Every structure is written in structure tokens, then in C-alpha cells.
Amino acid sequence: MIRLHVTAPLADGHAVAPTLDQSRYLTQVMRLKQGDDLLLFNGKDGEWRAEVLEVLKKGVILRCIEQTRTQIYGPDLELILAGIKKARVETVVEKAAELGAKSVQLAITQRTNAERIRLDRLDAIVEEAAEQTGRLDVPVVHESRKLPDILKDWPEGRKLMFCDETGGDPAIPALQKAGGGAWSILIGPEGGFSPEEREMLRALPFTTAVSLGPRILRADTAAISAMTLWQYAVGDWER
């Protein structure tokens, strides 16, 4: 069944008006008509089965019929991604949503050399990925910040998985030893971290430096691999 992310409150009998683009998708691409069913979620009120109440010249009106799932949230996992080529950023952001990340923070490191990234484009990508994967919330994508500024404002209790291409402890046992809770995964740029950045990161008390295996991975491959290892070790894959 079609799933659609909306911003309106969802409750029994509530009418919902999707955006014009969403309405075109429902009627022109998926060919829904009056009386057809679909699923709605907004990140707060769970998932609801709705029906197409009315098809207008510009848009559609939906009505909530019954709640199919109560609201739940995935693990508190943040991906911190240093700037890489735009197409690869989009791929990583999409996979982060599919793999359960709560948010994505774009980062600027000493060796970052990336194209300008449109946040509205990334927001659309994570929304579509959330609809496709069945999750009940949509990840937040944050504007680029310099890495030192991100680390300076580090939240108390959050752990950092530092994926160091020069080596570290095997990821799964290192993560399991550190335990669950709120985590961030840091992936460097295509040129890697500078020696100064690496030294700084390893000195932080909340950092767990890990290796992603014997091969040097491209940044997008490293991000997907790291999230997969994290989910296996301390995430919600057993739920």
C-alpha cells in the first residue's frame, strides 16, 4: 500500500490535504481515485490508514480511518558526513534513512572539497526513503558545520564512532564493549582526515575509534558499512 509522509495531525476522522506535488503523485502517477486507501504518517501520531475522500482540480482530500501502528522511534543514531561529491552525498543520505539514522549532520573538515548541497533536495530524499522503508519518522538533515564546532557542542552522554582509515579496533566488538545509547558515526572526506584531526578525535573521551576492515573504502561505502555494523552491534535490528 502507498505510504505518504504528511505534516498534518492524524486522528480518527481527520481530513488531510497533501501538498500539490503529493496530490499529483497520488492521482497522476499512482492513479488513486475516490475511495482508494493509503497509509499516512507524520512522525508523531503513528501510522494511519486513510481513504481518498475527494479529488479536486488542484489537490486531493484524504480522511483518516484507523490507526494501523502506534508511534515508535528508532535508535538515536546520527551520521556525521564530511563533504563529498553531491551524487554520493545523496546516496549516503538516502541509505542513512533506510538504515535507521535519526539525523544526518554535514561536516566541513580540513580536507573537505565538495560541491554545494541543496538541503531541500536532501530533505526530499530522506522523506521518500522513510515512506519506502516503513519507518514512522523522517530523519533531519542539518546544514554543514565545521568539525571543531560540532565537537565543541557535543551533547553529554553521546558516543562517537570514529571510522579511522589508518586503523582502529574491530568495529563490532568495540561497539558492543562501548554499549548502546545515543551514538554518532563520523565519516571523513575523500582525502581522509588530517593528522591533526585524527589526533584530536582519538583524544576525546567519548570517541571509539574503529576499523572498517582491511580495505580502504570510499567515503560513501564507508558510511553505509559503518551504519550496518553499528546496527548489527548495538542497534535495533533484533527488534
The 8 nearest C-alpha neighbors of each residue, nearest first, counted from 0:
[[1, 37, 2, 38, 36, 48, 3, 131],
 [0, 2, 37, 38, 3, 36, 130, 29],
 [3, 1, 38, 130, 39, 37, 0, 4],
 [2, 4, 39, 130, 38, 5, 40, 1],
 [5, 3, 40, 41, 39, 130, 2, 126],
 [6, 4, 41, 7, 40, 3, 17, 39],
 [5, 7, 41, 8, 4, 40, 42, 17],
 [6, 8, 5, 9, 15, 41, 16, 17],
 [9, 7, 10, 6, 44, 41, 13, 15],
 [8, 10, 44, 13, 7, 63, 11, 47],
 [11, 9, 13, 12, 63, 8, 44, 66],
 [10, 12, 63, 13, 64, 65, 9, 66],
 [11, 13, 63, 62, 64, 10, 14, 65],
 [14, 12, 63, 10, 62, 11, 9, 15],
 [13, 15, 62, 61, 12, 63, 60, 16],
 [16, 14, 61, 60, 62, 17, 13, 7],
 [15, 17, 60, 61, 59, 18, 14, 58],
 [18, 16, 21, 22, 15, 19, 5, 59],
 [19, 17, 21, 20, 22, 16, 58, 5],
 [18, 20, 22, 21, 58, 23, 17, 57],
 [21, 19, 23, 22, 18, 24, 17, 58],
 [20, 22, 24, 18, 19, 23, 17, 25],
 [23, 21, 19, 58, 25, 24, 20, 59],
 [24, 22, 20, 27, 26, 21, 25, 19],
 [23, 25, 28, 21, 22, 27, 26, 20],
 [26, 24, 29, 22, 23, 31, 28, 27],
 [25, 27, 30, 31, 23, 24, 29, 28],
 [28, 26, 30, 23, 24, 29, 25, 31],
 [29, 27, 24, 30, 26, 25, 23, 31],
 [28, 30, 25, 31, 26, 27, 24, 1],
 [31, 29, 26, 27, 28, 25, 32, 24],
 [32, 30, 26, 29, 25, 35, 33, 51],
 [31, 33, 35, 34, 30, 51, 26, 54],
 [32, 34, 51, 35, 52, 53, 54, 31],
 [33, 35, 51, 50, 52, 32, 36, 53],
 [36, 34, 50, 51, 33, 32, 31, 37],
 [37, 35, 50, 49, 51, 34, 48, 38],
 [36, 38, 1, 49, 0, 48, 2, 50],
 [39, 37, 2, 48, 47, 49, 1, 3],
 [38, 40, 3, 47, 46, 2, 4, 48],
 [41, 39, 46, 4, 45, 42, 5, 135],
 [40, 42, 5, 6, 43, 4, 44, 136],
 [41, 43, 136, 135, 40, 44, 45, 137],
 [44, 42, 41, 45, 70, 136, 40, 135],
 [45, 43, 70, 9, 42, 41, 46, 40],
 [46, 44, 70, 69, 68, 43, 40, 135],
 [45, 47, 40, 68, 67, 39, 66, 69],
 [48, 46, 66, 39, 67, 38, 65, 49],
 [47, 49, 38, 65, 64, 37, 63, 66],
 [50, 48, 63, 64, 62, 37, 36, 38],
 [51, 49, 36, 35, 62, 61, 34, 52],
 [50, 52, 61, 33, 34, 35, 53, 60],
 [53, 51, 61, 60, 33, 50, 62, 34],
 [52, 54, 60, 59, 51, 33, 55, 61],
 [55, 53, 59, 33, 60, 58, 56, 32],
 [56, 54, 58, 57, 59, 53, 60, 22],
 [55, 57, 58, 54, 59, 53, 22, 23],
 [58, 56, 55, 19, 59, 22, 54, 23],
 [57, 59, 22, 55, 19, 56, 54, 60],
 [58, 60, 54, 55, 22, 53, 16, 61],
 [59, 61, 16, 53, 52, 15, 51, 54],
 [60, 62, 51, 15, 52, 14, 50, 16],
 [61, 63, 14, 49, 50, 13, 12, 52],
 [64, 62, 49, 12, 13, 11, 48, 65],
 [63, 65, 49, 48, 11, 12, 62, 47],
 [66, 64, 48, 47, 11, 63, 67, 49],
 [65, 67, 47, 68, 46, 48, 69, 45],
 [66, 68, 47, 46, 65, 48, 69, 45],
 [69, 67, 46, 45, 66, 70, 47, 71],
 [68, 70, 45, 71, 46, 44, 67, 66],
 [71, 69, 45, 44, 43, 68, 135, 72],
 [72, 70, 69, 135, 73, 45, 136, 68],
 [73, 71, 74, 70, 136, 135, 134, 42],
 [72, 74, 99, 75, 71, 235, 101, 100],
 [75, 73, 76, 234, 235, 72, 101, 99],
 [76, 74, 181, 101, 182, 73, 77, 180],
 [75, 77, 100, 182, 101, 74, 183, 181],
 [78, 76, 183, 102, 103, 100, 101, 184],
 [77, 79, 103, 184, 183, 80, 104, 185],
 [80, 78, 104, 185, 184, 105, 103, 186],
 [81, 79, 105, 186, 106, 78, 185, 104],
 [82, 80, 106, 188, 187, 107, 105, 186],
 [81, 83, 113, 111, 188, 106, 107, 80],
 [82, 84, 113, 188, 88, 189, 85, 81],
 [85, 83, 87, 113, 86, 114, 88, 82],
 [84, 86, 88, 87, 114, 89, 116, 83],
 [87, 85, 89, 88, 84, 90, 83, 91],
 [86, 88, 90, 89, 85, 84, 219, 91],
 [89, 87, 85, 91, 90, 86, 92, 83],
 [88, 90, 92, 86, 87, 91, 93, 85],
 [89, 91, 87, 93, 88, 92, 94, 86],
 [92, 90, 94, 88, 93, 89, 219, 95],
 [93, 91, 95, 89, 94, 90, 88, 96],
 [92, 94, 90, 96, 91, 95, 125, 124],
 [95, 93, 97, 91, 96, 92, 98, 90],
 [96, 94, 92, 98, 100, 97, 93, 91],
 [95, 97, 94, 93, 99, 98, 100, 125],
 [96, 98, 94, 95, 99, 128, 132, 93],
 [99, 97, 95, 96, 94, 100, 226, 227],
 [98, 100, 96, 97, 95, 101, 73, 74],
 [101, 99, 76, 95, 96, 102, 77, 98],
 [100, 102, 138, 76, 77, 75, 99, 139],
 [103, 101, 139, 138, 77, 100, 140, 78],
 [102, 104, 140, 78, 77, 79, 141, 139],
 [103, 105, 79, 141, 140, 78, 80, 106],
 [104, 106, 143, 80, 79, 81, 142, 141],
 [107, 105, 81, 143, 144, 80, 145, 146],
 [106, 108, 145, 81, 146, 111, 144, 82],
 [109, 107, 111, 110, 146, 145, 81, 106],
 [108, 110, 111, 193, 107, 192, 196, 146],
 [111, 109, 108, 190, 112, 188, 192, 191],
 [112, 110, 108, 82, 188, 107, 109, 113],
 [113, 111, 110, 82, 83, 114, 188, 84],
 [112, 114, 83, 82, 84, 111, 115, 85],
 [113, 115, 85, 84, 116, 112, 83, 82],
 [116, 114, 113, 117, 85, 84, 82, 118],
 [115, 117, 114, 118, 85, 121, 120, 88],
 [118, 116, 120, 119, 121, 115, 122, 85],
 [117, 119, 121, 120, 122, 116, 140, 142],
 [120, 118, 122, 121, 117, 123, 124, 116],
 [119, 121, 123, 118, 117, 122, 124, 116],
 [122, 120, 124, 118, 123, 119, 125, 89],
 [123, 121, 119, 125, 124, 120, 118, 126],
 [124, 122, 126, 120, 121, 125, 127, 119],
 [123, 125, 121, 127, 122, 126, 93, 128],
 [126, 124, 128, 122, 127, 93, 123, 96],
 [125, 127, 123, 129, 128, 124, 137, 122],
 [126, 128, 130, 124, 129, 125, 131, 123],
 [129, 127, 125, 131, 130, 126, 97, 96],
 [130, 128, 126, 132, 131, 127, 134, 137],
 [131, 129, 127, 128, 2, 132, 133, 3],
 [130, 132, 128, 129, 133, 127, 2, 134],
 [133, 131, 129, 134, 130, 128, 97, 96],
 [132, 134, 131, 130, 129, 135, 2, 128],
 [135, 133, 129, 132, 136, 130, 137, 99],
 [134, 136, 42, 40, 45, 133, 70, 71],
 [137, 135, 42, 134, 138, 41, 129, 72],
 [136, 138, 129, 126, 125, 139, 42, 135],
 [139, 137, 102, 101, 96, 125, 140, 100],
 [138, 140, 102, 103, 141, 137, 101, 122],
 [141, 139, 103, 102, 104, 138, 122, 142],
 [142, 140, 104, 103, 105, 139, 143, 102],
 [141, 143, 105, 144, 104, 140, 118, 106],
 [142, 144, 105, 106, 107, 141, 104, 145],
 [145, 143, 106, 107, 146, 142, 105, 149],
 [144, 146, 107, 148, 147, 106, 108, 149],
 [145, 147, 149, 148, 107, 106, 108, 144],
 [148, 146, 150, 149, 145, 151, 108, 144],
 [149, 147, 151, 145, 146, 150, 152, 144],
 [150, 148, 146, 147, 151, 152, 153, 145],
 [149, 151, 153, 147, 148, 152, 146, 154],
 [150, 152, 148, 149, 153, 147, 146, 154],
 [153, 151, 150, 149, 154, 148, 147, 155],
 [152, 154, 150, 151, 149, 155, 157, 148],
 [155, 153, 157, 156, 152, 150, 158, 151],
 [154, 156, 157, 153, 158, 205, 152, 181],
 [155, 157, 154, 158, 181, 205, 180, 182],
 [156, 158, 181, 182, 155, 154, 159, 205],
 [159, 157, 182, 205, 206, 183, 181, 156],
 [160, 158, 206, 183, 182, 184, 205, 161],
 [159, 161, 184, 207, 208, 183, 206, 185],
 [162, 160, 208, 185, 163, 207, 159, 209],
 [161, 163, 209, 186, 208, 210, 185, 160],
 [162, 164, 165, 166, 161, 210, 209, 208],
 [163, 165, 166, 162, 215, 210, 191, 211],
 [166, 164, 163, 167, 210, 215, 162, 191],
 [167, 165, 210, 164, 163, 209, 168, 208],
 [166, 168, 209, 210, 208, 163, 169, 165],
 [167, 169, 209, 210, 170, 173, 208, 166],
 [170, 168, 210, 209, 171, 173, 172, 167],
 [169, 171, 209, 173, 172, 210, 174, 168],
 [170, 172, 174, 232, 173, 169, 175, 228],
 [173, 171, 175, 174, 170, 176, 169, 232],
 [174, 172, 176, 170, 171, 175, 169, 168],
 [175, 173, 177, 171, 176, 172, 170, 178],
 [174, 176, 172, 178, 177, 173, 232, 171],
 [175, 177, 173, 174, 178, 172, 171, 179],
 [178, 176, 174, 175, 173, 179, 207, 158],
 [179, 177, 175, 176, 174, 233, 180, 232],
 [178, 180, 233, 181, 177, 234, 175, 182],
 [179, 181, 182, 178, 75, 157, 74, 158],
 [180, 182, 75, 157, 76, 158, 179, 183],
 [183, 181, 158, 76, 157, 159, 77, 180],
 [182, 184, 77, 159, 78, 76, 160, 158],
 [183, 185, 160, 78, 79, 159, 77, 161],
 [184, 186, 79, 161, 160, 80, 162, 78],
 [187, 185, 80, 162, 222, 81, 79, 184],
 [186, 188, 81, 191, 192, 80, 185, 218],
 [189, 187, 81, 191, 190, 111, 82, 83],
 [188, 190, 191, 218, 83, 187, 217, 111],
 [191, 189, 188, 110, 192, 111, 187, 193],
 [192, 190, 188, 187, 189, 193, 110, 164],
 [191, 193, 187, 196, 197, 194, 190, 110],
 [192, 194, 196, 195, 197, 191, 109, 110],
 [195, 193, 197, 196, 198, 192, 199, 191],
 [196, 194, 198, 193, 197, 199, 192, 200],
 [197, 195, 199, 193, 198, 194, 192, 200],
 [196, 198, 194, 200, 199, 195, 192, 201],
 [197, 199, 195, 201, 196, 200, 194, 202],
 [198, 200, 196, 202, 197, 201, 195, 203],
 [201, 199, 197, 202, 203, 198, 196, 206],
 [200, 202, 198, 203, 199, 197, 206, 208],
 [203, 201, 199, 200, 198, 204, 206, 197],
 [202, 204, 200, 206, 205, 201, 199, 207],
 [205, 203, 206, 202, 201, 207, 158, 200],
 [204, 206, 158, 203, 159, 207, 157, 156],
 [207, 205, 159, 203, 204, 160, 208, 158],
 [206, 208, 160, 161, 159, 209, 205, 173],
 [209, 207, 161, 167, 160, 162, 206, 163],
 [210, 208, 167, 168, 170, 162, 169, 161],
 [209, 211, 167, 166, 169, 212, 168, 170],
 [212, 210, 170, 209, 162, 225, 169, 213],
 [211, 213, 210, 214, 169, 215, 166, 170],
 [212, 214, 215, 211, 210, 166, 216, 164],
 [215, 213, 212, 216, 211, 164, 210, 217],
 [216, 214, 164, 217, 213, 212, 211, 221],
 [217, 215, 221, 220, 214, 218, 164, 219],
 [216, 218, 220, 219, 221, 215, 189, 222],
 [219, 217, 221, 220, 189, 222, 216, 188],
 [218, 220, 222, 221, 217, 91, 87, 223],
 [221, 219, 217, 223, 222, 218, 216, 224],
 [220, 222, 218, 224, 219, 216, 223, 225],
 [223, 221, 225, 219, 224, 220, 186, 218],
 [222, 224, 226, 220, 225, 221, 227, 219],
 [225, 223, 221, 227, 222, 226, 220, 228],
 [226, 224, 228, 222, 227, 223, 221, 229],
 [227, 225, 229, 223, 228, 224, 230, 222],
 [226, 228, 224, 230, 225, 229, 223, 231],
 [229, 227, 231, 225, 226, 230, 232, 224],
 [230, 228, 226, 232, 231, 227, 233, 225],
 [231, 229, 234, 227, 228, 232, 233, 226],
 [230, 232, 228, 229, 234, 233, 227, 236],
 [231, 233, 229, 171, 230, 175, 228, 234],
 [234, 232, 179, 230, 229, 231, 175, 178],
 [235, 233, 230, 236, 231, 229, 232, 74],
 [234, 236, 237, 238, 230, 74, 233, 73],
 [237, 235, 238, 234, 230, 231, 233, 232],
 [238, 236, 235, 234, 231, 230, 233, 232],
 [237, 235, 236, 234, 73, 74, 230, 231]]
